[in-house]
Amino acid sequence: MEETASREIMWNIDHSLTWIMYLSFLVALGFCVYFLVKRWRLMSIGAPVDRTSNWKQRLKGMVLDALLQLRVLKKPGAGVMHLGMYVGMIIMVIATVVTAAQSDLGFQLIYGDFYLYFMSLVVDLAGLAFCIAMVACIVRRCVNKKLDTKPGDIIVLVLLLVIGLSGFVVEGLRIVGTDDPWRAWSPIGNMVSMLFVNFTPEQISMTHQIVWWSHMAIAFSLIAYWMYSKLVHVLLMPADVWCRSLEPKGTLPYINVEDENLTTMGVGQLEDFTWKDLLDAEACVRCGRCEDVCPAFNTGKALSPKNMVQSLRSELEVRGPIVWKAQHDGAKRDDMGAYVTAEGEPYPFSEQQQVTLDRTLVGDAFDSQALWDCTTCGACMAACPTLIEHTPKIVKMRTYQVSMESAFPPEAQATFRNLENNGNPWGLGWQTRAKWTEGLDVPTLAENPDAEYLYWPGCSGAFDARSRKVSIALVGLLKKAGVNFAILGNEEKCCGDSARRMGNEFVYYMLASENIATMQAYGVKKIIVQCPHCMQTLSRDYPQLGGNFEVIHHSQLLAQLVHEGKLQCSAAGDKKIAVHDSCYLGRYQDEYEAPRAVVSAAGATVVEFERSHEKSFCCGAGGGRMWLEDKSGKRMGDERAKQALDTACDEVATSCPFCLTMLADGMAACESETKVRDIAEILAQVQ
């Protein structure tokens, strides 16, 4: 009768001593839970927020981004390395659980084909992949100085490698000690066993026991240290992905400025962040992907998305225990932000604790200049494998600085005043908003109340001399295509994008509520915009105030009109046009193809930037930066212009008035005569 493939479980180990193993495991698990509870206590000081609804969508995201590691794999080198470590560890853990189930619960599992194919071959190959990945990680961390490697990171990686290698040594000793007839199915263990072929049985037995118990001790020590080390991301990363925002991209938290009980706005202290924001700080693995794509960081400015999150984590570790203890004792913050007991008396902090609590979030914990370097382009969030929400944190801190501290760059004051007094950031007379339409026969909604579309040129399209040419070109295209549209004319005000993203919720609310009331009075249903920032605000901010409209970007409408044959196409020519992806149209609205379709329809050959689509490099004007001075580093628009010239294009196409201005200025700075035009101008030229 043919022998069934199998092996002895716990070979050469005294079964009467296994209680030591399980006691050690329970102790290690106890430390693991203790450190996890400590972390949760820190995160729990944050403000409440619902991140548990719609479990089906959350589960899908966790499977794709946490289990299948799709976001990690967007960076091929490091992604594949991490995948080898991740998959190898999972398979080895499964093998350990199967072994325990047979050894301690009596399940007969490790025999036959399952033993040969999975427990021997697959587990061996998984262990090899794991060890190779660990070596690669150690070398990468030692060589690449950008990774912000700490000694603890190397220690953890070395311990993991030792666990993997010692596992193979244990297997090799078992194979040679038992003269395993199925040794060929464990190729790596079989090769290791050759190191011990000259050992006596006593030497094999002794060495096996020493390595086996050492392997176990190191593994349990690492489990005990797990939640205190960088490996905590194994748990926190899936948790962060599960708790991600399901709101449309770029949606900011709603603040009811008419709430009579509202005593503060934005985030002024660490505990003003939500618990999810603090979970982000704990879940960050310092991989640096956010820095790699951040336009501010890459042009020498103070902002580093990674350092911002790490600063919050450092502040959490210092301030968190003090605040948690006070909250646990029932203390609340009064209107001035000070902690008081249930009886209304000041909470008895020690002198040192009070010094810690007196630290400012912006200024002490986080650099104030870095706060204003952000363009809210969203590149950091698109790159982050943990789905950390960097941009909303910046806007929330800005909101507190502007609304509660009146602390903002001096030049922002004029912008806020202009928006408040004249409804546009330039401060030009509100009654001149429709002046650009003179001689174009563009009706207002008052004149054409049955118009299908409201055309919203925005402040740039109405007041900026360069962007008015885009508005004129777009009007010509809409008329040629027979689109029934009208404008608000002088009744239109700035959408409020810059005000809100610079942190001025009061000015944003004033502008938005007036616009919503005006459009609702006219019964507006559909809106055409040429500015992605207007698109984001009208489609995703205004619904928070009751303004629900269908908003379409002019690139989308023009592509549709070309497809329907209502606008002419041109035969393919030899002009090469590089299409610049606007952050707010691309990363926020997920629209990449419409601008390219319009450029192609104009007969040009589309050429791509090295950084295009989701990886596009910001022009530098978003997040209110259009109205602020560059006080450090290089201008982002200049850098993007250089990237455009690297494509050897004849022309650059944009679909955002901010991008149009910044790239045109960048070309001038580069002393290049390469034209920068909006896609509407490019298409209008061939009609």
C-alpha positions in Angstrom: 0.0 0.0 0.0 1.4 3.4 -1.0 2.4 5.6 1.9 0.4 8.8 2.5 2.4 11.9 2.4 2.6 13.5 5.8 5.0 14.5 8.6 5.2 14.5 12.3 3.9 17.6 14.0 6.2 19.2 16.6 9.0 16.8 15.8 11.8 16.7 18.4 9.8 19.0 20.7 8.8 17.7 24.2 5.0 18.0 24.1 4.9 18.4 27.8 6.6 21.8 27.4 4.1 23.2 24.9 2.4 25.0 27.8 5.4 27.3 27.8 4.7 28.2 24.2 1.0 29.0 24.8 1.7 30.9 28.0 4.3 32.9 26.1 1.8 33.5 23.3 -0.8 34.7 25.8 1.6 37.1 27.4 2.7 38.4 24.0 -0.9 38.8 23.0 -1.6 40.7 26.2 1.1 43.2 25.5 -0.2 43.5 21.9 -3.7 44.3 23.2 -2.4 46.7 25.9 -0.5 48.8 23.3 -3.6 48.7 21.0 -5.8 50.0 23.7 -3.4 52.7 24.5 -3.5 53.8 20.8 -7.3 53.7 20.7 -7.5 55.9 23.8 -5.4 58.5 22.0 -7.5 58.4 18.9 -10.7 58.5 21.0 -10.1 62.1 22.1 -11.1 63.3 18.6 -14.5 64.6 17.7 -17.2 62.1 16.6 -17.8 61.4 13.0 -19.8 58.6 11.3 -17.4 56.4 9.3 -19.3 53.1 9.7 -22.3 53.4 7.4 -22.6 51.7 4.0 -20.7 48.6 5.0 -20.9 47.0 1.6 -19.0 49.8 -0.1 -16.5 49.9 2.7 -15.9 46.2 2.5 -15.3 46.5 -1.3 -12.8 49.2 -0.7 -11.0 47.2 2.0 -10.8 44.2 -0.3 -9.3 46.2 -3.2 -7.0 48.5 -1.3 -6.1 46.7 1.9 -6.5 43.0 1.0 -5.4 43.0 -2.7 -3.0 46.0 -2.1 -4.0 47.7 -5.4 -3.0 51.2 -4.2 0.3 49.8 -2.8 1.1 48.3 -6.2 0.7 51.7 -8.0 4.4 52.1 -7.2 5.8 49.0 -8.9 9.2 48.6 -7.2 8.2 49.1 -3.6 4.7 47.7 -4.3 6.0 44.3 -5.5 8.4 44.2 -2.6 5.6 44.8 -0.1 3.4 42.3 -1.9 6.0 39.6 -1.5 6.3 40.3 2.2 2.5 40.6 2.6 1.5 37.5 0.7 4.4 35.5 2.2 3.4 36.4 5.8 -0.3 35.6 5.2 0.5 32.1 3.8 2.9 31.4 6.7 0.4 32.5 9.2 -2.2 30.2 7.6 0.2 27.3 7.7 0.9 28.0 11.4 -2.8 28.0 12.2 -3.3 24.7 10.3 -0.5 23.2 12.2 -2.0 24.3 15.5 -5.4 23.0 14.5 -3.9 19.5 14.0 -1.6 19.5 17.0 -4.0 20.9 19.6 -7.5 20.4 18.2 -7.1 17.0 16.7 -8.0 17.9 13.1 -6.2 15.7 10.6 -5.2 18.2 7.9 -1.5 17.8 7.1 -1.4 14.9 4.8 -1.8 13.9 1.2 -2.0 16.5 -1.6 -2.7 19.3 0.8 0.5 18.6 2.7 2.5 18.3 -0.5 1.2 21.2 -2.5 0.3 23.7 0.1 2.0 22.9 3.4 5.3 22.0 1.7 5.6 23.6 -1.7 3.5 26.8 -1.4 4.6 27.6 2.1 8.3 27.1 1.1 7.9 29.4 -1.9 6.0 31.9 0.2 8.7 31.9 2.9 11.3 32.5 0.2 9.4 35.4 -1.2 9.0 36.8 2.3 12.8 36.5 3.0 13.7 38.1 -0.3 11.3 40.9 0.3 12.7 41.5 3.8 16.3 41.7 2.4 15.2 44.1 -0.3 13.3 46.2 2.3 16.4 46.4 4.6 18.7 47.3 1.7 16.2 50.0 0.5 15.8 51.5 3.9 19.6 51.7 4.4 20.3 53.1 0.9 17.3 55.4 0.3 17.7 58.4 2.7 14.3 59.9 1.6 12.5 57.1 3.5 12.9 58.7 6.9 14.1 55.4 8.3 14.3 55.1 12.1 16.3 52.5 14.0 13.1 50.7 15.1 12.2 50.2 11.5 15.4 48.3 10.8 15.1 46.3 14.0 11.6 45.1 13.0 12.7 44.2 9.5 15.7 42.3 10.8 13.6 40.4 13.3 11.1 39.4 10.6 14.0 38.2 8.4 15.4 36.2 11.3 12.0 34.6 11.8 11.8 33.7 8.1 15.3 32.3 7.9 15.1 30.4 11.2 11.9 28.8 10.0 13.8 27.3 7.1 16.6 26.2 9.4 14.0 24.4 11.6 12.6 22.8 8.5 16.0 21.8 7.1 16.9 20.2 10.4 13.6 18.2 10.5 14.1 17.0 7.0 17.7 15.7 7.6 16.7 14.4 11.1 13.8 12.4 9.8 15.2 11.6 6.4 11.9 13.0 5.1 10.9 11.0 1.9 8.8 14.0 0.8 11.7 16.5 1.1 11.6 17.4 -2.7 8.3 19.1 -2.1 10.0 21.5 0.3 12.7 22.9 -2.1 14.1 25.6 0.1 14.0 23.5 3.3 15.6 20.7 1.4 18.5 22.9 0.3 19.0 24.2 3.8 19.0 20.6 5.1 22.2 20.0 3.1 24.0 22.2 5.5 23.5 19.7 8.3 24.1 16.4 6.5 27.3 15.8 8.4 25.8 16.5 11.8 25.3 13.6 14.2 21.7 12.8 15.3 22.5 14.3 18.7 23.8 17.5 17.1 20.7 17.7 14.8 18.4 17.2 17.7 20.1 19.8 19.9 20.4 22.4 17.2 16.8 21.9 16.1 15.5 22.5 19.7 17.6 25.6 20.1 16.6 27.1 16.8 12.9 26.0 17.3 12.6 27.7 20.7 14.5 30.7 19.5 12.3 31.0 16.5 9.2 30.9 18.8 10.7 33.4 21.3 11.6 36.0 18.5 8.1 35.6 16.9 6.3 36.1 20.2 8.5 39.0 21.2 7.6 40.6 17.9 3.9 40.0 18.5 4.3 41.7 21.9 6.0 44.7 20.2 3.7 44.7 17.2 1.3 47.4 18.2 4.1 49.6 19.5 6.1 49.4 16.3 5.6 50.4 12.7 4.0 47.0 12.1 0.8 48.4 13.7 -0.1 49.5 10.2 -1.0 45.8 9.5 -4.1 46.5 11.6 -4.5 50.3 11.3 -4.1 50.5 7.5 -7.2 48.2 6.9 -9.0 50.1 9.6 -8.2 53.4 7.9 -9.3 52.1 4.5 -12.6 50.9 6.1 -13.2 54.2 7.7 -12.4 56.3 4.6 -14.8 59.1 3.5 -17.4 57.9 1.1 -18.4 61.5 0.2 -17.6 62.7 -3.3 -13.9 63.6 -3.7 -12.9 67.0 -2.3 -16.0 67.4 -0.1 -15.3 69.5 3.0 -17.1 69.1 6.3 -20.2 71.3 6.6 -20.2 74.2 9.1 -23.5 75.8 9.9 -22.5 79.4 10.4 -26.0 80.3 11.4 -25.9 77.9 14.4 -26.4 80.1 17.5 -24.5 77.5 19.6 -21.4 77.6 17.3 -18.5 78.7 19.5 -15.6 77.7 17.2 -14.9 76.8 13.6 -12.3 74.5 12.1 -9.5 72.9 14.1 -7.5 74.9 16.7 -6.3 72.1 18.9 -5.6 68.4 18.3 -8.8 67.2 19.9 -10.8 69.3 17.4 -9.9 66.8 14.7 -12.2 63.9 14.3 -11.1 60.5 15.6 -10.6 59.5 12.0 -8.1 62.3 11.5 -6.2 61.0 14.5 -6.5 57.4 13.2 -4.8 58.8 10.0 -1.9 60.1 12.1 -1.5 56.7 13.7 -1.9 54.7 10.5 0.8 56.7 8.5 3.7 54.5 7.6 6.0 57.3 6.5 6.3 55.8 3.1 6.8 59.2 1.5 4.6 58.7 -1.5 2.7 61.9 -0.6 6.0 63.8 -0.6 6.9 62.3 -4.0 3.9 63.9 -5.7 3.4 67.0 -3.6 4.0 70.1 -5.8 4.7 72.3 -2.8 7.3 69.9 -1.4 8.9 69.3 -4.8 9.3 73.1 -5.4 11.2 73.6 -2.2 8.4 74.9 0.0 7.9 74.3 3.7 5.0 71.9 3.3 5.5 68.1 3.5 2.3 66.1 3.7 4.2 63.3 5.5 5.7 65.7 8.0 2.3 67.2 8.6 0.8 63.9 9.5 3.8 62.9 11.6 3.6 66.2 13.4 0.1 65.5 14.4 1.1 62.0 15.6 3.9 63.5 17.7 1.5 66.0 19.2 -1.0 63.2 19.8 1.6 61.2 21.8 2.3 64.1 24.0 -1.0 65.8 24.3 -3.3 62.8 23.9 -2.8 61.1 27.3 -3.4 64.3 29.1 -6.6 65.1 27.2 -7.8 61.5 27.5 -7.4 61.5 31.3 -9.3 64.8 31.5 -12.1 63.6 29.3 -12.2 60.3 31.1 -12.7 62.2 34.4 -15.7 64.0 32.9 -14.0 67.3 32.1 -15.4 69.4 29.2 -14.0 72.4 27.3 -15.7 75.7 28.0 -16.3 78.5 25.4 -12.7 79.6 25.8 -11.4 76.1 25.1 -10.2 75.5 28.7 -11.0 72.2 30.4 -13.4 72.4 33.4 -14.8 69.8 35.7 -18.5 68.9 35.9 -18.8 71.5 38.6 -17.4 74.2 36.3 -14.0 74.4 38.1 -10.7 74.5 36.2 -9.5 70.9 35.7 -6.4 70.3 38.0 -3.7 69.8 35.4 -0.1 69.8 36.6 2.2 72.7 35.7 4.0 70.6 33.1 0.7 69.3 31.7 -0.6 72.9 31.3 2.6 73.8 29.5 1.9 71.0 27.0 -1.8 72.0 26.6 -0.8 75.6 26.0 1.1 74.6 22.9 -0.6 75.9 19.7 -1.4 73.4 17.0 -0.4 75.8 14.2 2.9 77.3 15.1 4.2 74.9 17.7 3.1 71.5 16.4 2.8 72.4 12.7 4.6 75.1 10.7 2.3 78.0 9.9 3.9 78.7 6.5 3.5 75.1 5.5 -0.2 75.5 6.2 -0.5 78.1 3.5 1.8 76.4 0.9 -0.9 73.8 0.1 -2.8 74.1 -3.2 -5.4 71.5 -2.1 -4.5 69.6 -5.3 -5.2 66.2 -3.8 -2.1 64.6 -5.2 -1.1 63.4 -1.7 -4.4 61.7 -1.1 -4.4 60.1 -4.5 -1.0 58.6 -3.8 -1.5 57.5 -0.2 -1.9 53.7 0.1 -3.5 54.2 3.5 -6.1 56.7 2.2 -5.0 59.4 4.7 -7.0 62.6 4.3 -4.3 65.3 4.2 -6.1 68.1 2.4 -9.2 68.3 4.6 -7.0 68.6 7.7 -5.2 71.6 6.1 -8.4 73.3 5.3 -9.8 72.7 8.8 -6.7 74.2 10.4 -6.9 77.2 8.0 -10.6 77.7 8.9 -9.7 78.0 12.6 -6.8 80.4 11.8 -8.9 82.6 9.6 -12.2 82.5 11.4 -11.0 82.4 15.1 -7.5 83.9 15.1 -7.6 86.2 12.1 -4.2 84.7 11.2 -3.6 84.5 7.5 -1.2 85.8 4.8 -1.6 89.6 4.5 -2.5 89.5 0.8 -5.5 87.2 1.6 -7.1 90.2 3.4 -7.6 92.0 0.1 -9.0 88.9 -1.5 -11.5 88.4 1.3 -12.5 92.1 1.2 -13.0 92.0 -2.5 -15.1 88.9 -2.4 -17.3 90.4 0.3 -17.7 93.8 -1.2 -17.8 93.1 -5.0 -18.3 89.3 -5.3 -15.0 88.7 -7.1 -11.4 88.4 -5.9 -10.1 91.2 -8.0 -12.4 93.8 -6.4 -13.7 95.0 -9.7 -17.2 96.5 -9.7 -19.9 93.9 -9.5 -22.0 95.8 -12.0 -19.3 95.2 -14.7 -19.4 91.4 -14.5 -21.4 91.1 -17.7 -19.3 93.6 -19.7 -17.4 90.9 -21.5 -20.7 89.9 -23.4 -21.0 93.3 -25.2 -21.6 92.7 -28.9 -22.0 88.9 -28.4 -25.8 88.8 -28.0 -25.6 86.6 -24.9 -29.0 86.5 -23.1 -29.4 86.6 -19.3 -31.8 84.3 -17.5 -34.1 87.3 -17.0 -34.3 87.5 -20.8 -34.3 83.8 -21.6 -35.9 82.1 -18.6 -36.5 78.9 -20.6 -32.8 78.3 -21.2 -31.7 74.6 -20.8 -28.4 75.6 -19.4 -27.1 78.4 -17.2 -23.6 79.3 -18.5 -21.4 80.2 -15.5 -18.2 81.9 -16.8 -17.0 82.4 -13.2 -14.9 85.3 -12.0 -12.0 84.6 -14.3 -14.2 84.2 -17.4 -15.9 87.5 -16.6 -13.1 89.7 -15.3 -9.7 88.3 -16.4 -8.6 89.6 -19.8 -7.0 86.3 -20.8 -9.9 84.1 -19.7 -12.5 86.4 -21.3 -11.2 85.1 -24.6 -12.1 81.6 -23.5 -15.6 82.7 -22.6 -16.0 84.4 -26.0 -14.8 81.2 -27.8 -17.1 79.0 -25.7 -20.1 81.2 -26.4 -19.4 80.9 -30.1 -19.2 77.2 -29.9 -22.4 76.9 -27.9 -24.3 79.1 -30.3 -23.0 77.1 -33.3 -24.1 73.9 -31.7 -27.6 75.3 -31.0 -27.3 75.1 -27.3 -30.0 77.0 -25.5 -28.2 78.8 -22.7 -28.2 82.0 -20.7 -26.1 83.7 -18.1 -26.9 85.4 -14.7 -24.9 88.4 -15.8 -24.4 90.9 -13.0 -26.4 88.7 -10.7 -23.6 86.1 -10.6 -21.2 86.2 -7.7 -18.0 84.3 -7.1 -18.8 80.7 -6.3 -16.7 81.0 -3.1 -14.2 78.3 -3.8 -11.1 80.3 -2.9 -12.8 81.7 0.2 -13.7 78.3 1.6 -10.4 76.6 0.8 -8.5 79.5 2.4 -10.7 79.0 5.5 -13.1 81.9 5.4 -16.4 80.1 5.9 -18.3 83.3 6.5 -17.5 84.8 3.1 -18.1 81.5 1.4 -21.5 81.2 3.0 -22.5 84.7 2.0 -21.5 84.1 -1.6 -22.9 80.6 -1.9 -26.2 81.4 -0.2 -26.8 84.4 -2.5 -25.9 82.4 -5.6 -28.1 79.5 -4.6 -31.1 81.8 -3.9 -30.6 83.5 -7.3 -30.4 80.2 -9.2 -33.3 78.7 -7.4 -35.4 81.7 -8.1 -34.8 81.2 -11.9 -35.4 77.5 -11.6 -31.9 76.6 -12.8 -31.3 72.8 -13.3 -28.2 72.6 -15.4 -25.0 74.6 -15.3 -22.1 74.9 -17.7 -18.7 75.9 -16.2 -15.3 76.4 -17.6 -13.6 76.5 -14.3 -13.1 73.1 -12.4 -13.0 75.0 -9.1 -16.4 76.4 -9.8 -17.5 72.9 -10.8 -16.3 71.4 -7.5 -18.0 74.1 -5.5 -21.3 74.2 -7.4 -21.6 70.4 -7.5 -20.2 69.3 -4.2 -20.2 72.2 -1.8 -23.5 73.8 -2.7 -25.7 70.7 -1.9 -24.7 71.2 1.7 -26.6 74.5 1.6 -29.5 73.1 -0.3 -28.3 74.0 -3.8 -28.6 70.9 -6.0 -27.7 71.4 -9.6 -26.4 69.3 -12.5 -23.0 70.8 -13.3 -21.1 70.0 -16.5 -17.6 71.1 -17.4 -17.2 72.7 -20.8 -14.8 70.0 -21.8 -17.5 67.4 -21.2 -20.1 69.3 -23.1 -17.8 70.1 -26.0 -16.8 66.5 -26.3 -20.5 65.5 -26.3 -21.4 68.1 -29.0 -18.5 66.9 -31.2 -19.7 63.3 -30.8 -23.2 64.3 -31.7 -21.9 66.0 -34.9 -23.1 69.5 -33.7 -19.5 70.8 -33.9 -17.0 70.2 -36.7 -14.0 68.0 -36.4 -10.8 68.7 -38.2 -8.7 66.3 -40.1 -5.6 65.1 -38.2 -2.7 67.5 -38.6 0.9 67.5 -37.5 0.5 69.8 -34.5 1.4 68.2 -31.2 -0.5 69.5 -28.1 0.3 68.5 -24.6 -2.9 68.3 -22.4 -2.4 69.5 -18.9 -4.8 67.8 -16.4 -6.3 70.2 -14.0 -6.3 68.9 -10.4 -9.9 69.8 -9.7 -11.2 68.4 -13.0 -9.0 65.3 -12.9 -8.3 64.1 -9.4 -11.5 65.5 -7.9 -14.0 65.0 -10.7 -12.3 62.0 -12.4 -12.5 63.6 -15.9 -9.4 63.0 -18.0 -10.7 61.9 -21.4 -13.0 64.8 -22.4 -10.2 67.5 -22.8 -8.2 65.0 -24.9 -11.3 64.2 -27.0 -11.7 67.9 -27.7 -8.1 68.4 -28.6 -8.2 65.4 -30.9 -11.4 66.7 -32.5 -9.5 69.9 -33.4 -7.1 67.8 -35.5 -4.1 67.8 -33.1 -2.0 65.0 -31.8 -2.3 64.6 -28.1 1.1 64.2 -26.3 1.3 63.4 -22.6 3.3 65.0 -19.8 5.4 62.6 -17.9 3.1 63.4 -15.0 -0.4 63.2 -16.4 -3.8 62.0 -15.4 -4.0 61.2 -11.7 -0.3 62.0 -11.3 -0.6 65.5 -12.9 1.6 68.2 -11.4 -0.4 71.2 -10.0 -0.1 74.6 -11.6 0.1 76.2 -8.1 -3.2 78.2 -8.0 -5.6 76.0 -6.2 -6.6 76.3 -2.5 -6.6 80.1 -2.8 -3.0 80.1 -3.8 -4.0 82.1 -6.9 -4.2 85.2 -4.7 -1.2 84.6 -2.5 2.5 85.3 -3.1 5.1 82.6 -3.5 7.4 83.4 -0.5 9.7 80.3 -0.8 10.9 77.8 -3.3 10.2 77.8 -7.0 6.9 78.7 -8.7 4.9 75.5 -9.4 3.6 77.0 -12.7 7.2 77.5 -13.9 8.0 73.9 -13.1 4.9 72.7 -14.9 5.9 74.8 -17.9 9.3 73.1 -18.0 7.6 69.8 -17.9 5.5 70.8 -20.9 8.6 71.8 -22.8 10.1 68.4 -22.1 7.3 66.9 -24.2 8.5 68.8 -27.3 4.9 69.9 -27.9 3.9 72.8 -30.2 1.2 74.0 -27.8 -0.3 73.3 -24.3 -4.0 72.8 -23.8 -5.7 73.6 -20.5 -9.2 73.3 -19.2 -9.0 75.6 -16.2 -8.6 79.4 -16.1 -6.1 79.2 -13.2 -4.0 76.6 -15.1 -4.2 78.8 -18.2 -2.8 81.8 -16.3 -0.1 79.9 -14.3 1.2 78.0 -17.3 1.3 81.0 -19.5 3.3 82.9 -16.8 5.5 79.8 -16.6 6.2 79.8 -20.3 7.2 83.5 -20.0 9.5 82.7 -17.1 11.1 79.9 -19.3 11.4 82.5 -22.1 9.5 80.2 -24.4 7.0 81.2 -27.1 5.0 78.0 -26.7 1.4 78.9 -26.6 -0.9 77.9 -23.8 -4.6 77.9 -24.8 -7.9 76.6 -23.4 -9.5 73.7 -25.2 -12.5 75.9 -26.2 -10.1 78.2 -28.1 -8.4 75.3 -29.8 -11.7 73.8 -31.0 -13.2 77.2 -32.0 -10.2 77.7 -34.3 -11.3 74.8 -36.6 -15.0 75.7 -36.8 
